[in-house]
Amino acid sequence: MAKSPAKHPKPRVLGRGSYSEALRIGEILRKETVGGALLVATAVLALIWANSPAADSYFALRDFTVGYAPWHLDLSLGTWAADGLLAIFFFLVGLELKREFVAGDLRQISKAAVPVAAAVGGVLVPALIYAAVNWGNPETIRGWAIPTATDIAFAVAVLAVIGSHLPSALRIFLLTLAVVDDLIAIAIIAVFYTGDIQAGPLLLTLIPVAAYAFLAQKYRRFFGLRPAAAWLILLPIGIVAWVLLHASGIHATIAGVVLGFTIPVLRSQASGGPEAGPGLAEIFEHRFRPVSAGFAVPVFAFFSAGVALGGTEGLASALTDAVALGVIAGLVLGKPVGIVGTTWLVSRFTRAELDPSLKWIDLAGMAVLAGIGFTVSLLVAELSFGLGSAHNDHAKVAILAASLLAALLAAGILRARNRHYRRIEAEEQVDSDRDGIPDVYQRDGGA
C-alpha cells in the first residue's frame, strides 16, 4: 500500500519567533518603555511651555544659534537636536537592523517575509492617503512621508501599561515591524529629503567611515572590554564622518546608520565565536541605548514638539488644514489598514496561516498602536516644510493628535485582549498547579 506524502506544517503568518529572540526583544522593550515615558514627558513640557506666557523664551531657546560658521555648523539648538542628537538614535537603529538581519529572526526569509511585507504596507497606505488628501497642492504634497513612521519608544510605553499579558509573538512582531519601518524611513530620508549633493565632502566621508569600520572589526574584543575606548577613539572618528556627511548635503543622521552597520554582530573566533556571548553590536546597544532613549530622543522631542496652538481657534484651524488631515488619516487609518491588509494578503495567497496563539483582533490592535508616529514623523515634517513654518506647525499638531488618538484606540482593543489572555494564563496556572507541571512559556507554545 503506497504511503501518502508527508504533510509539511504550514508556515505561520505571525509566529512567536525563537525563544532567545523573545528574551532579547523583551529586554529591549523594557528599556524602550523608560525612553518612551521620557519622550512623552518632554513633549508635554514643550507644549506647555510653548503655549504659556513664557512662550517667547522657549522659541528663543530653540532658535538660539551655536556652532562653527566656516564649516556651516552655525545651527540652531533645534537643528542640532534633529541633525546631531538623532544621529545617536539612528546609530542604534543601524545596530538593531544589522543584528536582526545577521543573527536575528529576520535572517530567515520565512520569518522576515511577513513583518517586511506588513511594514511596507504600513508605509505605502498612509503615504497614499496623505497624497490623496493633498493632491494638486505642490507645497503640501511634500509631506507625504510624515505619516509613514512608527515610534517604537512611544508605542512600547503604551504597551507596557496595557499589555502585560499579551503573547510574546505580538511584542516581537511590533519591534520587528518597527525595525523594518525604520529602515524604510532611513531610505526615504536619504533619497527624497536630500538637497544638492556635494561630491567632495561625500567622497571624503568614506575615509572616516572606513577607518571606523576597520577599527571596530579589527579590535572588536578591545572595544568590547574597554567601554572608554569607544568614546575616546571611535566617537571622534564618527563626528568627523557626521561633519563631512552634513557638508555633502545628505541628512547627517544617515551617518549614524552607516556607522552602526559597520559594527560586527558576531563574536570573533579569537573570543570564542558566536556561542561564547554577545557580539560588539549587542554590547554597544546595551551601552548606548540609555544615551539615545534617556537623552538624545527626549531632547529632540522637547525642541521639536513645542508649537503655539493659538487657543481653540488656532487648534481648530491647524487640525482642519490639509496637511493635518492627511497626517491624521494616514497614521490612524492608513497604518492599521496597510499592516493588517498586507498581512491578510500574505495569508490569503500563500500557505501561511496565523499563529494559533493569536487572533486577527490582536494583530489589529498592534497595527493601530503602530499609528503612533512621533520622532521620525516630526523629523520628516521639519525636512518637508522647514522649522517654524505654518505647515510644519500644523503637521506637528497633527502628529501629536494622531499619536494620542492611536494610543487611545489601541489601548481600548489591547486592554480587552490583555484581560482575555490574563484569564487564559490564570486557567493554565491552575491546571499546571493541579498536575504538578511548571508553567513555563505555556501560552506561547513552549520554549
N, C-alpha and C positions, 0 to 999 in steps of 0.2 A: 504494500500500500504506500503510495507516494506521500512524502511529508509535505505539509503545507509550508510555504516560505515563512521564515521568521518575521515577525512583525517588529518593526523598529518603532520605539516610542516617538511620539510627535514632539518636536521642539516646542518649548514654551515661549509664548509671546512675552511674558514678563515673569522671569524666574527669580529665585532668591539669590542667585549667584553663589560663589564659593563661600565656605564658612570663614576663611581667612579674610576674604574681601569684605564680608559683612562686619567682622570685627574692626577692620581698618577704617571702613567708611563710618561705622558707628562712632569711632573716636574723632574723626574729622567733624562729624555733625555736632558732637558735643562742644567742640571748640568754636564752630561757627555760630552756635547758639549765643555764646557770650558776645561775639563780634556783632551779631545781629541786634542784640539788645543795645549795645553802644551805638550802632548805626542809627537805630530809631531814636535814641535819646538825643544825639547830636543834631539830627534833622529837626526834631521838635524844638530844640533850643534855638536853632537858626530861624525857624518860622516865627517863634515868639519874639525874638529879638528884632527880626526884620519888620515886624508889624507893631512894635512898641514905640513909645515916644522917643526912644533912643535909636531908632532905625538908622539914622544917618551915620552913627558910629559903626554899625555893622557893615554897611556898604563901603564906608571909608576904609575899614579894615580889610575887607575882601578885595578892594581895588588898589590897596597900597602896593606900590611897585618896589621891587628889590632885585638886584642881580647885576651882572657884568654886561653893560650895554654893547661893547665892541663885539662880543660873541652872541649878540641878540638874545641874551638871557636876562634882560631887564623886564621881568614878568611880574604880574600882579600875584598876590598871595593865592587868589582863587585859581589862577592859571598854574602856579607852582603845584598846588594840590592836585589839579587834574592831570598835568603832564608829568610831574615828578613823583609825588607820593603814590599815584595809581600805578606807576611802573613797578612798585613793590608788589601790589596786588596782582598785576599781570605776570610777574615773576613766579608767584605761587601758582597761578593758572598754568603757566608753562610747565612747572614741575609736575603738577597733577595730571596734565594732559599726557606728558611723556610717560609718567608712571602707569596711567591707565592703558596706554597703547603698547607698552613694552612688557609689563608684568601684571597688569590688572585684567579684569574680565573682558575689557574691550579688545584685547589681543586676539580673542576668539571671534571670528566673523559671525558665528551663530548667536553669540550673546551681544555683539555690538550692533547687529543689524537693526534691532527694534529701537533701542534708545537713539541711535543715529537718525533713523527714519522719523521717529517722533519729534526729535529736536528740529529737524529740517522742516517738518510740518508746522511746528510751533514757531518757526521764524517766518516761513513763507506766508501763511494765512494772515497773521497780524500785519505784515507789510502790505499785502494786497488790500486789506480792509482800510488801512490808513491811506493808501494810494487812491482807493475808490472815493473816499470822503474828500480828499484834497485834489482830485483830478482836475486839470485845467488851470491850476494855480502854480506857476513855476517857482514861486517864492516859498510856499509851504510844502510842496511835494518833496523838498529836500529832506524833510524829517521822516521819510518812510521807514527808516531803520530804528526809530526811537522805541516802538513797542515790541521789538523782536527779542529783547534780552530778559533773562530771568535773574533776579538777585538771590543767590543761594543763601547768603547770610540772613537776609530778612525773612526768606521763606522758612529756613530752618528754625529761626526764633519763634515763628508762629507754630511750626510743627512741634517744637519742644513743649509748648504749652498745652496743645490739644491732642497730640498723637503718641502718647507714651506706650500704648499697647498695639499700635498698628504693625502689620507684618514687616519684617526686615526687607522683604522684596520691594516694598513701596519706597522705603528710605533709600535703598540702593538705586532704584530707578530715578528718584528725584535728583540725587547727586550726579549720577551718570548723565542724565539729561542736561543738567546744568553745565557739566564739563564740556559736552559737545556743543551746547549753546554758546559757551564762552569761546570755543574755537571758531564758530561761525561769526560771532561778534568781532573777534580779532581780524578775521578775513575781511569783514565789511569795513572796519575802520581803516585797514591798510589799503584797501582797493578804492573805496568810494569817498573817503574823507581825507585824502592826501592831496596837498596842493602841488605847486610846481616842484618837481624833484630836482635837487641839485646833485649831479652825478659825483662831483668831487668828494664832498663830505660822506655821501653814501658809500663810495668805494673805500674811503678811509675807515669807515665803521667796521669793515671786515677785519682790520688789523687787531683792535682790542677784543673783538668777539673771538677771533682765532686764538689769541693769547689766553683769554678767559677759558675757552674750551680745552686748550692744551693743558693748562694748569689743573683744571678740575678733573680731567680724565687721568692725567699722569700721576697726580698726587692726591687722589681721592681719599686714601687712608689718612694722609696728613691732615686734610681739611675736615675729615670726619672725627678725628681725635682731638683736634685743637680748635675750639669754637672761635677764638680770637683771630685765627689765621684768615678766615673768610672776610672779616671786617677790614683787616689790615692789608690784605693782598688782593682779593677778588673784588671787593667793593670799589676801590679806586679805579680799577680797570673797567668795571661796569659803568661807573659815572662817565668815564671818557667815551664809552660806546653810546651812552644816552645823549651826551652833548653833541656828538657827531651826527647821530640819527636825527636829533632835533633840528640841527642845521641843514640836514638834507631835505627837509620838508615833509618827511613821513612822521606820523604822530609818534612822539617819543616813547609812549607806553609800550609800543611794539618791541622796544629794546628789552624790556623785562621778559617778554615771552621768548624772544630769541635766546637770551642768556639762560632762561630756565630750561630750554630744550638742550643746552649743552651739558647739563649736569648728568652724570651717569646714574642710572637707576639701579643696576645690579652691582653687588659687591664683586671686587676683583678676586681672581683665584688666589692671589697672594694673601688676601684677607679671609680666605676660607670659602669663597664662592657664594652664590646666591642663597644657599641654605644656611649660611652662618649668621645671617642677620640682615637688617635693613641696609640698603644702598645709600649713597650720598644724597640722592634726590629726596628720599624719605627723611633723612637726618636734617637736611636743610628745611624741609617742610615743617618739621617739628620746631626748629629754631626760629624761623622767620614768620610763621603764621601769626603768632601773637603781635608782631610788629605791624603786620598788614591789618589783621582784624581789630587790634586794640588801639591802633594809632592812625595808620595811613588812610584806611577807608572811612573811619568816623570823621577825620579832619576834612577829607574831601566832601563828605556829606554835609558837614557844617557850612562850608563855603559855597556849596552848590545848591542846597535845598532852600536857602533863605530867599524868599520872594515876597515883595509887598503885595498883599492881596487887594488892598484898597476897599476894605469893608465888604458888605454883602453884595453891593452893586458891582464892585471890581471882581469879586469871586464869580458872580453870575456871568459877567462879561467874558472872563477867562475861560470858563467851562463851556461856553457856547461858541467859542472860536473853533474854526475847522481843524486847527492843529490839535486842540484839546479833545475834540470829539473823535478824531482819528486815533489818538493815543489811547483814550479810554476804551473805545470799541476794540482796538487791536489787542490790548492787554487782557481785558475782562472777557471778551468774546472770542477773539482770534486765537489766543493761546490754547484754551481748552478744546476748541473745535479742531485746531490744527493737530494737537497732540493726540487726542482721542480718535479723531478721524483717521489719522495716519496709522495709528496702532490697529484700528479695526480693519483697515485695508490690508495690512500685513497679515492679520489672522484670516481674512476672507480669501486672499489669493495665494496663500502659502499653506504649508502643512502645520504651521504653528498654531498653538492654542493657548489661551490664558492659563497661567499657573492656577492649579486647583485651590490654592490657599487664598486666592483673590477673587474679587468681583469687579465688574466693569465700573460700578459706582465708586470703588476705591480709586481706580485709575482716574476717573472723572474728578474726584476731589483733589488729587495731586496735580492734575492738569490745570484746575482753577488756581491752585496755590502757585503754580508756575507763572501765573499772570502778575505776580509781584515783580515789577521791574523797577529797579532803583539805581544802583551805582552806575552800571553801564548805560542805562537809559538816560540818566542825567548827563553823562559824558557825551553821548551821541547827540543829545539836544543842544549842548553847547557847540559841538562841532558843526551841527546843521545850521544854527541861527546866530551864533555868537553870544558871548557872555553879556548879559544886561539888555538884550533886545526884547521887544514885546513878545515875539513868537517864542523865544526861549523861556520867558517867564510863564507864558500860557502852557508851554509843554511841561514845565516843572510842576505847575499846579495839577495838570492832568496826570502826570506820573504819580504824584502823591495821592491824588484822589483814587486813581485806578488801583494802586497798590493796596490802599486801605480797603477798597471795595472787594478786591480779590481775596484779601486776607479774611474778611468777614464771611464771604460766601464759602470759601474753603473751610473755614472753621465750622460753619454750620453743617457741611457734609461730613467732614472728617471727624468731628466730635461724635456724631451719631455712629459712625463706623468704629470709632475707638471704643465706645460703650459695647458695641457688638463683639469686638474681639476681646474685650476685657471679660465679658461673660463666658466666652469660649475658653479663655485662659483659666478662669476660675473653675469651670467644669472639668477641664483636663487635669488641673491640680488636685481636685477631689478624687478623680479616678486614679491618678498616679499614686496618691497617698493610700488609697484603698488597696491598690495592687502592689505597693511597695516598690514602685519604679520611679527613679528620679525623673523629674520633669525638666529635661534639658532640651531646649530648642524644638519642642514638640510641634508647636503650632506651625512652624515654618517647614516641617517635614524632615527634621533631623539635621545633624551637622554634616 
